[in-house]
Amino acid sequence: MPAIKKTMRHASGIKAHRQSLKHQSHNRFVKKTVRQAIRAAADGAAAKNPESGKLLSQAASTIDRAALRGIIHWKTAARRKSRLAKRTIVLLATVPAPAKA
């Protein structure tokens, strides 16, 4: 007669592992979405796109949502938004070079 396998020895550990894999997958998706939003805003500013302000706003919103859900730290979110805004302002600035006299 074969031995009976004990299935309930560490069921909570199995469930915890299964949940961690789901969370990992979702977190990767959200982080990728954040990176794509940042890249879209930066590319829009570099191309002097008139909708770059809207892209910046969408990127900031995406970053804030990721921070709110705890996927990225709130200080990381603030730093990324600040750097993106700074980069956008620099790229959109159309200050003509001073003329030499």
Backbone as CSV, one residue per row, in Angstrom:
resi,resn,N_x,N_y,N_z,CA_x,CA_y,CA_z,C_x,C_y,C_z
1,MET,0.844,-1.176,0.000,0.000,0.000,0.000,0.895,1.247,0.000
2,PRO,0.676,2.196,-0.953,1.530,3.384,-1.035,1.269,4.323,0.133
3,ALA,2.292,5.072,0.454,2.176,6.037,1.549,1.260,7.180,1.126
4,ILE,0.497,7.692,2.064,-0.411,8.809,1.798,0.377,10.109,1.939
5,LYS,0.283,10.934,0.902,1.001,12.203,0.912,0.262,13.209,1.793
6,LYS,1.015,13.862,2.647,0.430,14.890,3.504,0.383,16.193,2.717
7,THR,-0.814,16.604,2.356,-0.935,17.795,1.509,-1.092,19.082,2.295
8,MET,-1.479,19.034,3.519,-1.767,20.260,4.255,-0.629,20.679,5.184
9,ARG,0.560,20.207,4.915,1.656,20.543,5.807,2.013,22.030,5.734
10,HIS,2.104,22.560,4.562,2.499,23.960,4.415,1.642,24.655,3.360
11,ALA,0.359,24.485,3.469,-0.553,25.080,2.493,-0.477,26.605,2.511
12,SER,-0.277,27.186,3.674,-0.210,28.644,3.740,1.033,29.156,3.019
13,GLY,2.116,28.404,3.105,3.331,28.795,2.400,3.161,28.708,0.902
14,ILE,2.451,27.685,0.445,2.189,27.525,-0.980,1.316,28.674,-1.478
15,LYS,0.298,29.010,-0.691,-0.588,30.112,-1.070,0.176,31.434,-1.071
16,ALA,1.017,31.650,-0.074,1.784,32.885,0.006,2.700,33.023,-1.209
17,HIS,3.296,31.909,-1.619,4.161,31.947,-2.797,3.358,32.268,-4.049
18,ARG,2.195,31.663,-4.172,1.328,31.907,-5.322,0.918,33.391,-5.369
19,GLN,0.581,33.952,-4.209,0.203,35.365,-4.143,1.388,36.269,-4.492
20,SER,2.581,35.894,-4.013,3.750,36.725,-4.282,4.053,36.768,-5.775
21,LEU,3.823,35.663,-6.468,4.051,35.645,-7.913,3.060,36.553,-8.636
22,LYS,1.805,36.556,-8.174,0.808,37.438,-8.772,1.154,38.904,-8.522
23,HIS,1.547,39.214,-7.291,1.909,40.587,-6.950,3.137,41.033,-7.748
24,GLN,4.108,40.131,-7.884,5.317,40.453,-8.628,4.980,40.787,-10.078
25,SER,4.110,39.990,-10.666,3.708,40.214,-12.052,2.996,41.559,-12.204
26,HIS,2.085,41.848,-11.298,1.340,43.110,-11.365,2.264,44.298,-11.143
27,ASN,3.184,44.189,-10.171,4.103,45.287,-9.878,5.016,45.570,-11.068
28,ARG,5.477,44.499,-11.737,6.304,44.689,-12.926,5.531,45.448,-14.006
29,PHE,4.271,45.088,-14.186,3.437,45.752,-15.188,3.292,47.238,-14.861
30,VAL,3.026,47.553,-13.599,2.831,48.954,-13.213,4.132,49.738,-13.378
31,LYS,5.258,49.151,-12.981,6.542,49.837,-13.124,6.877,50.069,-14.594
32,LYS,6.534,49.100,-15.439,6.774,49.265,-16.871,5.897,50.384,-17.420
33,THR,4.654,50.459,-16.952,3.747,51.521,-17.383,4.296,52.889,-16.970
34,VAL,4.859,52.965,-15.779,5.459,54.220,-15.303,6.625,54.609,-16.206
35,ARG,7.504,53.655,-16.514,8.648,53.941,-17.379,8.193,54.413,-18.763
36,GLN,7.164,53.767,-19.301,6.662,54.140,-20.618,6.061,55.548,-20.602
37,ALA,5.367,55.890,-19.523,4.772,57.224,-19.422,5.856,58.291,-19.331
38,ILE,6.894,58.010,-18.560,8.007,58.953,-18.430,8.704,59.119,-19.778
39,ARG,8.931,58.013,-20.462,9.596,58.068,-21.766,8.750,58.847,-22.778
40,ALA,7.435,58.633,-22.764,6.553,59.342,-23.693,6.588,60.846,-23.436
41,ALA,6.582,61.240,-22.171,6.618,62.661,-21.832,7.953,63.280,-22.235
42,ALA,9.041,62.580,-21.982,10.363,63.102,-22.337,10.522,63.198,-23.854
43,ASP,10.050,62.185,-24.568,10.145,62.206,-26.032,9.267,63.313,-26.626
44,GLY,8.106,63.522,-26.041,7.226,64.586,-26.507,7.853,65.955,-26.318
45,ALA,8.523,66.143,-25.191,9.186,67.419,-24.936,10.380,67.604,-25.869
46,ALA,11.112,66.525,-26.126,12.273,66.610,-27.008,11.861,66.943,-28.437
47,ALA,10.675,66.455,-28.837,10.173,66.725,-30.178,9.383,68.032,-30.240
48,LYS,9.377,68.778,-29.133,8.629,70.046,-29.042,7.150,69.841,-29.379
49,ASN,6.619,68.730,-28.920,5.212,68.389,-29.154,4.326,69.370,-28.383
50,PRO,3.318,69.953,-29.018,2.455,70.895,-28.287,1.653,70.226,-27.168
51,GLU,1.507,68.922,-27.201,0.771,68.210,-26.152,1.696,67.662,-25.070
52,SER,2.914,68.171,-24.993,3.857,67.630,-24.020,3.424,67.938,-22.586
53,GLY,2.691,69.026,-22.391,2.167,69.328,-21.053,1.172,68.271,-20.611
54,LYS,0.352,67.831,-21.543,-0.618,66.778,-21.245,0.099,65.459,-20.952
55,LEU,1.151,65.168,-21.732,1.923,63.942,-21.503,2.616,63.985,-20.142
56,LEU,3.111,65.161,-19.765,3.740,65.315,-18.459,2.731,65.082,-17.344
57,SER,1.523,65.615,-17.516,0.467,65.427,-16.526,0.085,63.957,-16.399
58,GLN,-0.021,63.264,-17.528,-0.357,61.835,-17.501,0.747,61.026,-16.827
59,ALA,2.002,61.373,-17.105,3.120,60.664,-16.484,3.117,60.883,-14.971
60,ALA,2.863,62.120,-14.542,2.811,62.422,-13.113,1.684,61.644,-12.440
61,SER,0.551,61.557,-13.118,-0.578,60.805,-12.574,-0.244,59.324,-12.447
62,THR,0.417,58.771,-13.456,0.810,57.361,-13.421,1.787,57.101,-12.278
63,ILE,2.735,58.013,-12.106,3.715,57.876,-11.026,3.019,57.952,-9.673
64,ASP,2.090,58.906,-9.528,1.372,59.066,-8.256,0.546,57.824,-7.922
65,ARG,-0.086,57.238,-8.924,-0.896,56.045,-8.679,-0.018,54.880,-8.223
66,ALA,1.157,54.750,-8.818,2.072,53.677,-8.416,2.540,53.896,-6.975
67,ALA,2.782,55.150,-6.612,3.222,55.449,-5.244,2.086,55.222,-4.252
68,LEU,0.877,55.595,-4.647,-0.274,55.436,-3.764,-0.510,53.962,-3.434
69,ARG,-0.289,53.097,-4.409,-0.488,51.664,-4.216,0.708,50.986,-3.564
70,GLY,1.776,51.740,-3.327,2.934,51.177,-2.644,3.865,50.402,-3.556
71,ILE,3.722,50.575,-4.849,4.572,49.848,-5.781,5.940,50.509,-5.872
72,ILE,5.950,51.841,-5.824,7.209,52.569,-5.683,7.081,53.469,-4.458
73,HIS,8.213,53.796,-3.861,8.228,54.630,-2.659,7.794,56.052,-3.022
74,TRP,7.146,56.730,-2.104,6.617,58.062,-2.394,7.723,59.068,-2.668
75,LYS,8.876,58.887,-2.046,9.986,59.804,-2.319,10.587,59.525,-3.697
76,THR,10.593,58.271,-4.102,11.034,57.930,-5.452,10.104,58.566,-6.476
77,ALA,8.811,58.517,-6.198,7.828,59.121,-7.094,8.054,60.631,-7.200
78,ALA,8.280,61.276,-6.074,8.507,62.722,-6.074,9.766,63.073,-6.858
79,ARG,10.810,62.289,-6.669,12.071,62.533,-7.368,11.898,62.371,-8.882
80,ARG,11.200,61.322,-9.296,10.997,61.084,-10.726,10.155,62.190,-11.366
81,LYS,9.114,62.624,-10.658,8.271,63.697,-11.185,9.070,64.995,-11.306
82,SER,9.877,65.275,-10.296,10.668,66.491,-10.303,11.664,66.490,-11.449
83,ARG,12.366,65.388,-11.618,13.366,65.307,-12.686,12.719,65.371,-14.060
84,LEU,11.563,64.743,-14.196,10.862,64.771,-15.477,10.391,66.189,-15.796
85,ALA,9.857,66.887,-14.805,9.398,68.258,-15.014,10.574,69.168,-15.379
86,LYS,11.691,68.989,-14.699,12.879,69.781,-14.979,13.370,69.547,-16.409
87,ARG,13.409,68.264,-16.789,13.862,67.900,-18.133,12.909,68.463,-19.197
88,THR,11.618,68.410,-18.915,10.624,68.917,-19.863,10.771,70.422,-20.041
89,ILE,10.975,71.141,-18.947,11.139,72.597,-19.021,12.379,72.957,-19.832
90,VAL,13.466,72.230,-19.608,14.708,72.510,-20.332,14.528,72.236,-21.821
91,LEU,13.863,71.126,-22.138,13.700,70.764,-23.546,12.721,71.688,-24.270
92,LEU,11.733,72.197,-23.570,10.744,73.061,-24.196,11.166,74.519,-24.239
93,ALA,12.182,74.857,-23.473,12.614,76.251,-23.420,13.148,76.654,-24.798
94,THR,12.602,77.700,-25.312,13.025,78.205,-26.623,13.688,79.548,-26.452
95,VAL,14.723,79.546,-25.630,15.438,80.782,-25.382,16.470,80.956,-26.504
96,PRO,16.384,82.022,-27.262,17.360,82.209,-28.347,18.742,82.539,-27.778
97,ALA,19.750,82.128,-28.493,21.123,82.414,-28.057,21.375,83.913,-28.129
98,PRO,22.082,84.461,-27.154,22.358,85.900,-27.186,23.222,86.264,-28.394
99,ALA,22.848,87.353,-29.039,23.596,87.801,-30.216,24.870,88.483,-29.778
100,LYS,25.943,88.158,-30.493,27.233,88.791,-30.183,27.306,90.148,-30.874
101,ALA,27.769,91.121,-30.145,27.846,92.464,-30.702,29.175,92.739,-31.353
